[in-house]
Amino acid sequence: MQNIRRVLVVGGGVGGLTAATALAQRGVEVILIEQRPAFNVPGIGLGQPANALRVYDALGLLDQVLAAGFTYDHMYIFDPNRSLIVDHKFLLGDHRIPANCALSRSDLHDILLGAAERAGVEVRLGVSTKALHDEGDRVTVDFSNGESDTFDLVVAFDGIRSTTRQYLVGTAFVPRPSGYSAWRVQVPRPDYVRGMEFLQGVGSKTGAMPLNRHLMYLFHIRPEDPEAYFPREQLVDLFRERLAQYGSYVAEISASLTGDSDIVYSPIEPMLLPWPWFRGRVVIGGDAAHTFPPHLTQGAAMAAEDGYILAREVLETDVPIEARLMRYSEQRYARCAFVYSFSRGWMEEEQSVRTPEQLEKARAELAQNASTRIGVSDRILNSRILEDRPVPRV
Ligand SMILES: Cc1cc2nc3c(=O)[nH]c(=O)nc-3n(C[C@H](O)[C@H](O)[C@H](O)COP(=O)(O)OP(=O)(O)OC[C@H]3O[C@@H](n4cnc5c(N)ncnc54)[C@H](O)[C@@H]3O)c2cc1C
């Protein structure tokens, strides 16, 4: 069987950097291209649950990730005035791996980029793919800078607007507006915010995720017109209006927002590509193959798992490369389908609370059942998917 010795990774996000590092640590020659001219990582923070932390552990990065972030093992659901409804202790992690660690996106990115470079990955910035020519036993790639090169495999983690997905399946499967959007801003952390928090409101949900000793991010999820465009200078007023029903620290933060506050607005556009996630010698993972509502904090976590498992499967030499890519697709689809349906269901349920009476009903239902529901998800996500076979060396 043919070994995979030279790989192009497309995209320098969590998924691409994880795949590139896992492959390069096993002796594969890896070239990673990123279309942006510099790594100025957009977005705010990321919760990384135990399953993602296990991937970083396998790459030798656990200590660095934990040192950069804030670990927590509880999730709380409150009413709009932060009166407690649910206290859930995550059934994630073990004696070595915490249930969750949240950190700033740029810190996680720096850690992964450092690991990729130490493993020997060649990173080319400001370069994107222009055309892919699958030639059976190799792929020739034309780049945006006019150069061409040949690889045993192209691994694309090129994000939600993936052109590689389009190369594989056309426009049959694309992210579609859910009708809901997320508002986020990074703010100082009150000392008492020590875990993931949701404040269930009427017609929206707000919450917080601690990022380190000093900072957290505040998020807010609500229905928005998918076509809406909000000019930058209006974001503070619009965000403030949307937070009006909430008390406690949300009201304080709302009052303290200024024109300098870095408010990030993102429509939620879920998608799940059916397997297989490859054609010939071109394979995708991460947001290119699946995007979820953020409720389980699993988007980047699944991208990291995809990257690591992909490296493991393609470096097996017991079957032809197509069978290895099929094994990857089947394993990853099942797990991502769970995250997709669970997080969509959760978002629809919380957003269906539209009147004060429905909030009272939801309060009783959440108090009785929410922790059990999230516990079921914890058990599935905490199942060991990395240990059965380590990534082989080429
Ligand atoms: C509101 C919100 C909150 C979230 N919260 C969390 C959370 O708490 N925890 C979590 O795990 N996830 C969370 N996510 C999801 C997470 O952000 C994504 O799932 C994750 O970043 C996807 O990683 P990726 O590597 O697949 O793609 P990306 O991070 O999008 O990286 C893709 C990269 O590819 C590059 N690229 C694209 N096309 C090309 C090309 N042709 N050539 C070269 N380069 C190219 C892009 O410039 C980009 O750098 C959240 C998402 C949202 C919207």
The ligand as a Tripos MOL2 file, in Angstrom:
@<TRIPOS>MOLECULE
LIG
   53    58     1     0     0
SMALL
NO_CHARGES

@<TRIPOS>ATOM
      1 C1        -20.6380   32.4000   18.0350 C.3       1 LIG1
      2 C2        -19.7040   31.2210   17.9490 C.ar      1 LIG1
      3 C3        -19.1580   30.6940   19.1180 C.ar      1 LIG1
      4 C4        -18.3210   29.5750   19.0600 C.ar      1 LIG1
      5 N1        -17.8270   29.0520   20.2140 N.ar      1 LIG1
      6 C5        -17.0650   27.9420   20.1760 C.ar      1 LIG1
      7 C6        -16.5520   27.3660   21.3800 C.ar      1 LIG1
      8 O1        -16.7400   27.9030   22.4760 O.2       1 LIG1
      9 N2        -15.8140   26.2090   21.2860 N.ar      1 LIG1
     10 C7        -15.5680   25.6070   20.0850 C.ar      1 LIG1
     11 O2        -14.9040   24.5430   20.0640 O.2       1 LIG1
     12 N3        -16.0140   26.1360   18.9210 N.ar      1 LIG1
     13 C8        -16.7620   27.2870   18.9430 C.ar      1 LIG1
     14 N4        -17.1890   27.8420   17.7750 N.ar      1 LIG1
     15 C9        -16.8970   27.1720   16.4860 C.3       1 LIG1
     16 C10       -15.4710   27.4220   16.0090 C.3       1 LIG1
     17 O3        -15.2000   28.7930   15.9180 O.3       1 LIG1
     18 C11       -15.2550   26.7820   14.6360 C.3       1 LIG1
     19 O4        -15.9290   25.5510   14.5520 O.3       1 LIG1
     20 C12       -13.7620   26.5120   14.3760 C.3       1 LIG1
     21 O5        -13.0410   27.7240   14.4400 O.3       1 LIG1
     22 C13       -13.5820   25.8480   13.0150 C.3       1 LIG1
     23 O6        -12.2050   25.6160   12.7960 O.3       1 LIG1
     24 P1        -11.6830   25.2510   11.3280 P.3       1 LIG1
     25 O7        -10.2190   25.0550   11.4690 O.co2     1 LIG1
     26 O8        -12.5110   24.1660   10.7570 O.co2     1 LIG1
     27 O9        -12.0230   26.5470   10.4400 O.3       1 LIG1
     28 P2        -11.5450   28.0690   10.5730 P.3       1 LIG1
     29 O10       -11.1640   28.4100   11.9570 O.co2     1 LIG1
     30 O11       -12.6130   28.8800    9.9300 O.co2     1 LIG1
     31 O12       -10.2220   28.1390    9.6910 O.3       1 LIG1
     32 C14       -10.2710   28.0650    8.2870 C.3       1 LIG1
     33 C15        -9.0460   28.7860    7.7480 C.3       1 LIG1
     34 O13        -8.8920   28.4830    6.3680 O.3       1 LIG1
     35 C16        -8.4990   29.6570    5.6810 C.3       1 LIG1
     36 N5         -8.8830   29.4360    4.2700 N.ar      1 LIG1
     37 C17       -10.1280   29.3870    3.7480 C.ar      1 LIG1
     38 N6        -10.0800   29.0960    2.4340 N.ar      1 LIG1
     39 C18        -8.7700   28.9560    2.1050 C.ar      1 LIG1
     40 C19        -8.0840   28.6460    0.9040 C.ar      1 LIG1
     41 N7         -8.7350   28.3840   -0.2570 N.pl3     1 LIG1
     42 N8         -6.7270   28.5950    0.9100 N.ar      1 LIG1
     43 C20        -6.0450   28.8530    2.0730 C.ar      1 LIG1
     44 N9         -6.6480   29.1420    3.2510 N.ar      1 LIG1
     45 C21        -7.9880   29.1920    3.2690 C.ar      1 LIG1
     46 C22        -9.2660   30.7570    6.4060 C.3       1 LIG1
     47 O14        -8.6690   32.0290    6.1870 O.3       1 LIG1
     48 C23        -9.1590   30.2980    7.8500 C.3       1 LIG1
     49 O15        -8.0100   30.7970    8.5170 O.3       1 LIG1
     50 C24       -18.0240   28.9760   17.8010 C.ar      1 LIG1
     51 C25       -18.5430   29.5260   16.6250 C.ar      1 LIG1
     52 C26       -19.3590   30.6490   16.6950 C.ar      1 LIG1
     53 C27       -19.9150   31.2210   15.4060 C.3       1 LIG1
@<TRIPOS>BOND
     1     1     2 1
     2     2     3 ar
     3     2    52 ar
     4     3     4 ar
     5     4     5 ar
     6     4    50 ar
     7     5     6 ar
     8     6     7 ar
     9     6    13 1
    10     7     8 2
    11     7     9 ar
    12     9    10 ar
    13    10    11 2
    14    10    12 ar
    15    12    13 ar
    16    13    14 ar
    17    14    15 1
    18    14    50 ar
    19    15    16 1
    20    16    17 1
    21    16    18 1
    22    18    19 1
    23    18    20 1
    24    20    21 1
    25    20    22 1
    26    22    23 1
    27    23    24 1
    28    24    25 2
    29    24    26 1
    30    24    27 1
    31    27    28 1
    32    28    29 2
    33    28    30 1
    34    28    31 1
    35    31    32 1
    36    32    33 1
    37    33    34 1
    38    33    48 1
    39    34    35 1
    40    35    36 1
    41    35    46 1
    42    36    37 ar
    43    36    45 ar
    44    37    38 ar
    45    38    39 ar
    46    39    40 ar
    47    39    45 ar
    48    40    41 1
    49    40    42 ar
    50    42    43 ar
    51    43    44 ar
    52    44    45 ar
    53    46    47 1
    54    46    48 1
    55    48    49 1
    56    50    51 ar
    57    51    52 ar
    58    52    53 1
@<TRIPOS>SUBSTRUCTURE
     1 LIG1         1 GROUP 0 **** ****
